[in-house]
């Protein structure tokens, strides 16, 4: 391998599930998904741990995005 080779790991975003490639230099650091902008710690592998937490974060993100997009005239308060 030459010194200019960049090693990348394939990983799913824990929030939206979109696959992405993460450079090895970013492992262990907080990164953001380019698709949904969710932040998570970059790891080399996908694991099943935290699936409930991931689903809960996704629902909270959906609720937040919906509350921001609703017209204020409807009288809907963001929580």
Residue frames relative to the residue before (quaternion, step in Angstrom):
aa qw qx qy qz dx dy dz
X 1.0000 0.0000 0.0000 0.0000 0.00 0.00 0.00
X 0.3384 -0.7460 0.5242 0.2326 3.58 -0.78 0.90
X 0.6619 -0.5594 0.3371 0.3678 3.59 -1.22 0.46
X 0.6477 0.5153 -0.3255 0.4571 3.62 1.22 -0.22
X 0.4907 0.6704 -0.4271 0.3568 3.58 1.27 -0.06
X 0.2020 -0.7639 0.6047 0.0996 3.56 -0.91 1.00
X 0.2600 -0.7591 0.5793 0.1434 3.55 -0.80 1.04
X 0.0571 -0.7954 0.6034 -0.0051 3.56 -0.88 1.00
X 0.2396 -0.7427 0.6097 0.1390 3.52 -1.23 0.63
X 0.3728 -0.7025 0.5582 0.2367 3.55 -1.04 0.77
X 0.0504 0.8012 -0.5869 0.1051 3.57 -0.82 1.00
X 0.3636 -0.6972 0.5683 0.2423 3.58 -1.17 0.59
X 0.4859 -0.6146 0.5256 0.3315 3.55 -1.08 0.71
X 0.4310 -0.7195 0.4740 0.2680 3.62 -0.77 0.93
X 0.6711 0.4910 -0.3028 0.4657 3.61 1.20 -0.30
X 0.8265 0.1988 -0.0970 0.5177 3.61 0.66 -1.04
X 0.4721 -0.7135 0.4124 0.3129 3.59 1.25 -0.27
X 0.4622 0.6856 -0.4500 0.3375 3.58 1.23 -0.06
X 0.4307 -0.6969 0.5150 0.2521 3.57 -0.97 0.89
X 0.0284 0.7820 -0.6218 0.0322 3.53 -1.08 0.77
X 0.3650 -0.6852 0.5760 0.2559 3.54 -1.29 0.27
X 0.1399 -0.7920 0.5933 0.0330 3.53 -0.87 1.06
X 0.4333 -0.6960 0.5086 0.2630 3.57 -0.82 0.98
X 0.5836 -0.6143 0.4092 0.3385 3.55 -1.04 0.79
X 0.6096 0.5687 -0.3569 0.4214 3.61 1.10 -0.56
X 0.6821 0.4806 -0.2811 0.4740 3.61 1.25 -0.35
X 0.4338 0.7103 -0.4644 0.3027 3.61 1.24 -0.13
X 0.7853 0.2790 -0.2403 0.4977 3.56 -0.92 0.95
X 0.6536 0.4815 -0.3092 0.4953 3.59 1.28 -0.15
X 0.5246 -0.5971 0.4944 0.3519 3.56 -1.26 0.37
X 0.0336 -0.7862 0.6165 -0.0274 3.55 -0.83 1.08
X 0.3236 -0.7310 0.5627 0.2103 3.58 -1.27 0.27
X 0.4883 -0.6400 0.5129 0.2980 3.54 -1.06 0.81
X 0.4456 -0.7003 0.4890 0.2683 3.59 -0.87 0.90
X 0.6585 0.5231 -0.3103 0.4433 3.58 1.15 -0.55
X 0.8400 0.1710 -0.0587 0.5115 3.61 0.61 -1.13
X 0.4296 -0.7387 0.4144 0.3131 3.59 1.35 -0.10
X 0.3921 0.7102 -0.4936 0.3136 3.62 1.22 0.25
X 0.3051 -0.7524 0.5569 0.1751 3.57 -1.04 0.78
X 0.1067 0.7695 -0.6225 0.0948 3.55 -1.11 0.79
X 0.5446 -0.5990 0.4694 0.3525 3.56 -1.28 0.34
X 0.4219 -0.7203 0.4977 0.2355 3.56 -0.75 1.08
X 0.0095 0.7727 -0.6333 0.0425 3.55 -0.93 1.03
X 0.5822 -0.6208 0.4110 0.3266 3.55 -1.19 0.52
X 0.8047 0.2064 -0.1067 0.5464 3.60 1.10 -0.43
X 0.4392 -0.6277 0.5658 0.3049 3.51 -1.33 0.40
X 0.0072 -0.7813 0.6232 0.0341 3.56 -0.96 0.74
X 0.5796 -0.6195 0.4189 0.3237 3.54 -1.23 0.45
X 0.4871 0.6789 -0.4352 0.3353 3.57 1.21 -0.22
X 0.8264 0.2627 -0.1927 0.4593 3.52 -1.08 0.76
X 0.3065 0.7753 -0.5125 0.2058 3.59 1.14 0.36
X 0.6322 0.5149 -0.3433 0.4663 3.62 0.99 -0.73
X 0.6522 0.5093 -0.3112 0.4674 3.57 0.92 -0.91
X 0.6407 0.5217 -0.3231 0.4615 3.58 0.99 -0.82
X 0.6560 0.4994 -0.3097 0.4737 3.60 0.96 -0.84
X 0.6400 0.5191 -0.3210 0.4667 3.58 1.00 -0.80
X 0.6506 0.5030 -0.3143 0.4744 3.61 0.95 -0.83
X 0.6315 0.5305 -0.3329 0.4571 3.58 1.01 -0.80
X 0.6720 0.4902 -0.3021 0.4656 3.59 0.89 -0.90
X 0.6363 0.5132 -0.3305 0.4717 3.60 1.00 -0.76
X 0.6472 0.5119 -0.3155 0.4686 3.58 1.01 -0.80
X 0.6376 0.5140 -0.3232 0.4741 3.59 0.98 -0.82
X 0.6470 0.5160 -0.3175 0.4629 3.60 0.90 -0.91
X 0.6596 0.5136 -0.3043 0.4567 3.57 0.94 -0.90
X 0.6810 0.4853 -0.2930 0.4634 3.57 0.88 -0.93
X 0.6483 0.5115 -0.3212 0.4635 3.59 1.00 -0.78
X 0.6682 0.4993 -0.3149 0.4528 3.59 0.90 -0.87
X 0.6509 0.5062 -0.3172 0.4685 3.61 1.09 -0.61
X 0.7205 0.4581 -0.2553 0.4538 3.58 1.08 -0.65
X 0.5540 0.6112 -0.4031 0.3963 3.62 1.21 -0.26
X 0.5099 -0.6516 0.4603 0.3218 3.58 -0.96 0.82
X 0.5248 -0.6567 0.4482 0.3040 3.57 -0.96 0.86
X 0.5970 0.5872 -0.3765 0.3964 3.61 1.11 -0.54
X 0.5883 0.5758 -0.3762 0.4253 3.59 1.19 -0.34
X 0.4295 -0.7240 0.4473 0.3021 3.57 1.23 -0.22
X 0.4267 0.6874 -0.4755 0.3454 3.57 1.15 0.48
X 0.2399 -0.7777 0.5681 0.1222 3.56 -0.78 1.04
X 0.4068 -0.6861 0.5452 0.2580 3.55 -0.95 0.86
X 0.2516 -0.7727 0.5639 0.1471 3.56 -0.97 0.83
